[in-house]
């Protein structure tokens, strides 16, 4: 039901499931996610904590708790959740990506790039890490490196409209208007 946008109804179904099996960490996590989608972040965190009490290695619950904390602006606490994942799985690509994203939100550009680079060491074609690294480099006016990130995305996924759009923005900032317009046109054609 949650996939249908009926998050309140889904939450009630999870309640019924938890009455039958209160030690199901996946159900606690899913109930938390339904509450998260309803914007009930504190309640969602309580559900994630229940899931983590049952299974302290539940990577999805740690990630979801991090997202809820981040949504409330509690970025340092959100980062601690990602660190818990990395303690048990230092090769977790998505955790490194999420850590980079949190560093971006904290305005810690160097740490963000370092985290994205770690994700990219593990998966050189991780499009979200490439994209966010490119955006961080762009904000630092490291245009050539940023373009490299978006070019790598386009090697993997030539139909990635966001990569074309972002590459166009960088080229525009460099005064390369004709090339920028070509990128914008490709982005528009893909949307």
N, C-alpha and C positions, 0 to 999 in steps of 0.2 A: 504494500500500500504506500510505503514511503516513496517509492519510485513514481507513483502516480500523483505525488504532491499532497497526499492525504496523511500528513505527518502526525496529526493528533490521533487519527484512527490507528495508525501504525503503533504509536506509543501505547495505546490501550491494548492492542494485540500483544505487544511485548510484555505488558503487565500480566496478562493472562498466562503467557508462557512462563514468566518468572514465578507465578504462583505454583506451577507444576514443578519447575526446576530452578530454584533460586540460586543454584551454583553454576549457572551457565554464563560464563564470561562474555561469550559472543552476543548473547541476548542483552546483557547489561550494556555492552558497547553499542549495539544497534538502537536500543532505547535512547541512549545518550545522543546518538547522531540524529535521531528524529527530533529530540528536544533542541539540539543545536540548530537544525534547519528551521525551527520555530523561533529562533533567537533567544531561547531560554538557556543561556550559557552556563549559569551557576548550577542549574538543575542537571544539565548535560554533564558537567564536570563531576557531580556526585555519582552519576551513573558510570562514568569512566573509572572513577575511583573504586566503585564496587567491582567492576570488571577486573581491575588491576589487583585488587585484594585477592581475588580468586586465582588470577593468572598474571603474576608480575611481569611476565615476558610478552604479554599481549601487545604486539607492536602497533596494531591498528588503534587500540585504545590509547596508547601513548601519543600517537600521531593526532588522533581526534581531540584528546585533551589539550594538546599543544595548540590546535586550531582554535578551540574555544577560548583558551587563555589569551591567545593573540587577538581574537576578536574583541576582547575586553581591554586590550591595551597592556596586558600583563606579559610583556615580551620576555623578560628575564625568566619568569616561571615557565613560559612556553619553551624557551630554549633548554631548560633543565629536562623537560620531557623528551626532547629529541636526544639529549645527552644520554638518557637512560637507554634508548634504543641502541645508540652507538657503543655503549658499554658492552652490550651483549652481541652486537653485530656491527663491528667497525667497517664492514664492507657494504653497508646498506646505502645504496645509491640515493634512494628517496629521502632518507634521513639527512644525508649530507646536503641534498638540494634544499630540504626544508630548513636546515640550519642556516644555509646561505640566505634564504628568503627572510628569516628572522633577523639576521645581521643587517640585511638591506633596510628593514623596517626600523632598526635601531640606528641607522645612519653609519654603520661600521662597514664602510666600503671594502677595505682591505680584507677584513675577515670574511665578508660575503664572497668576494672573489676566490679566496682561499678555499672556502667550503664548496663553491661551484666547481673549482678545479679538482677537488677530491672526488666529487661526484663524477666528473668527466674522466678522471683516471680510471674509475671503475666501469664507466659506460661512456665512451667517447661520443656516442650519438644520442645522449640524453637531451632531447630537445628543450625541455623546460629549463635545465641548467644552462644550456647554451644561450637561450633567450634571455634569462635573467642576468647572466654574466654580461651579455652584450648590452643590456640596458644600463647596468651598473657602470660599465666602461664608458658608455655614451654620456652618462651624467658626469663622469670625470673628464669628459672631453678627450678621451683616448679613442678617437674616431676610427683609426686604422684597425686597432684590436677589436673594437665593437663590430666593424664591418666583417672581420674574419669570423666572428661568432655567428652572424646572420648568414654568411656564405656557407658555413658548415651546416647550419640548419637546412639551407636550401639544397645542399648536396644530398641530404637524407630525405628531405620532404620538399620537392620543388613547388608543391602546391600550398605551401604554408603562407597564407595571406598576411599573418602578423609579421613574419620575418621579412617579407617584401615591404610591408609598410614601414617597419623599423629601419630597414636598410635605406629606404627612401628618405626618411627623416634625417639620418646621418649624412647622406649625400647632400641633402638640402643645406644642412648646417655647414658643409664644406664648400657651398656655393656651386656644387655640381648639379645644377637645376635640371638639365636635360636627362641625366641618369636618374635623378630623383623622381622625375615625372614618369619615367619608364617603370620604375619600381612601384610607384603609386598605381599606375594603370594595371600592372600585373596583380596587385593586391585587390583592386576593385573588381577585376574580372573573376577573381576566385571567391568573392563574397556573394 
